Amino acid sequence: MLPLVALVGRPNVGKSTLFNALTRSRDALVHDQPGVTRDRNYGVCRLDPEAPFAVVDTGGIAGEGVHLETQGLAGATARQARSAAEESDLVLFVVDGREGASALDDEILAWLRKTARPTVLVINKIDGMDETTVRSDFARYGFSDVLAVSAAHRQGIDELLEEILARLPEEGDAEELDDDPSRMRIAFVGRPNVGKSTLVNRLLGEERMIASEVPGTTRDSIAVDLERDGRQYRLVDTAGLRRKSKVDEAVEKFSIVKTLQAIEQCQVAVLLLDATEGVTDQDASVLGAILDAGRALVVAINKWDGLTVYQREQAESLLARKLSFVEWAEAVRISAKHGSGLRELFRAIHRAHASATRELGTSEVNKALEIAYETNPPPSIRGHVSKLRFVHPGGTNPPTFIVHGTRLKVLPESYKRYLENFFRKRFKLVGTPVRFVFKEGVNPYEGKKNVLTERQVAKKRRLIRHVKRGK
């Protein structure tokens, strides 16, 4: 267990930049716009390999958010920061050296002192400024040791690290995100405001993510470890994906990149749909990103409990029509708010994961290809028939099969779909795409000219004379 350091302060003072500098990563989304960070984001600082510690980045506390009973995003962000401060072993109170001390800094420091956690004042953005003048502006806060840094330019990071290590205990309560390959990585994706954060909070049993009716609440991709029924999972809550034509803000563009990276790195993608709105064009674009990445897929239809019997019948008909091209993906009806259908959701996730990571032998896939070829041979194209000679596995997640043969370039798409469906049914592959790679054999005589010997030329001439005499 690692000791934990929390970064707390008002918006746009450079907490996320400092987080990235300490963790040597780009896990935190950084932008000049205030209020980009909202959820707690955890990482590990290994600048000193012998004394690693966990770091948590928090959202900026603004205006009425200082009062924890405040409703809306400001209050939710403040409560997340308060939770991070209370569970930490050391709090870094980050302020802006260029703007100086403000009334909001005073209020944040007041409630930080109520938490009774060890606190260090960190003055950020001091590059190009007189440190003595900057420090004097914050002298009224009464800190004996004040650290001046520039997170963007890594100025003062070594001194900050020394101060942190001197104040931290050897052991803490923070759990490090491990790289255990047996831990299943699940990404919850979908368009904005379909209930991704609510679902993750329900699974964790706590308000770990900020869930709001305001679309676009989640900005970063936040990973959290979970143990459920003796199995290990890593849940990734992602920002909602919208169509490119609707994306104007630079922050949202960065959020989309983070979401696409989460899809690429996961093993199972859970696509959340809103049962009250059906399958929209935005849902189709999100589904396209999952299929392009080749990830196992489970469709979770949220807010199912709020539909009448008639509305459910209409929703079932619409889903069957709009999702006909991914019939292999299981669809589960859930309620993230009330927790119904979660057991069925995890069963579908397990089946999709098992299918996507299943390793098949060369002999059994060749047997399947032989049966498929004999049952339904390829059609004749301009008098020629494609030959499928042998196949071997080419990888997992998704299951990939490499088929060798001749005239495969003219193999119809309909026959390729037939092979995919045949393999899927024979090996019971559910919840995962199946890919085929077709490779034609190389003709060893291609491009070579057959030069006849003198004896062959003479024999050819005698044959021609014999044929002419016979006529």
Sequence and secondary structure as in RCSB ss.txt:
>XXXX:A:sequence
MLPLVALVGRPNVGKSTLFNALTRSRDALVHDQPGVTRDRNYGVCRLDPEAPFAVVDTGGIAGEGVHLETQGLAG
ATARQARSAAEESDLVLFVVDGREGASALDDEILAWLRKTARPTVLVINKIDGMDETTVRSDFARYGFSDVLAVS
AAHRQGIDELLEEILARLPEEGDAEELDDDPSRMRIAFVGRPNVGKSTLVNRLLGEERMIASEVPGTTRDSIAVD
LERDGRQYRLVDTAGLRRKSKVDEAVEKFSIVKTLQAIEQCQVAVLLLDATEGVTDQDASVLGAILDAGRALVVA
INKWDGLTVYQREQAESLLARKLSFVEWAEAVRISAKHGSGLRELFRAIHRAHASATRELGTSEVNKALEIAYET
NPPPSIRGHVSKLRFVHPGGTNPPTFIVHGTRLKVLPESYKRYLENFFRKRFKLVGTPVRFVFKEGVNPYEGKKN
VLTERQVAKKRRLIRHVKRGK
>XXXX:A:secstr
 B EEEEE STTSSHHHHHHHHHTS  S   SSTT   S EEEEE SSTTS EEEEE     GGGGSTT  HHHH
HHHHHHHHHHHH SEEEEEEETTT   HHHHHHHHHHHHTT  EEEEEE  TTS HHHHHHHTGGG  SSEEE B
GGGTBTHHHHHHHHHHHS S  SB      TTSEEEEEE STTSSHHHHHHHHHTS  S   SSTT   S EEEE
EEETTEEEEEEE      GGG  SHHHHHHHHHHHHHHHH SEEEEEEETTT S HHHHHHHHHHHHHT EEEEE
EESGGG  HHHHHHHHHHHHHHTGGGTTSEEEE BTTTTBTHHHHHHHHHHHHHHHT    HHHHHHHHHHHHHH
S   EETTEE EEEEEEEEETTTTEEEEEEESGGG  HHHHHHHHHHHHHHTT  SS  EEEEEE   TTTT   
   HHHHHHHHHHHHHHHHH 
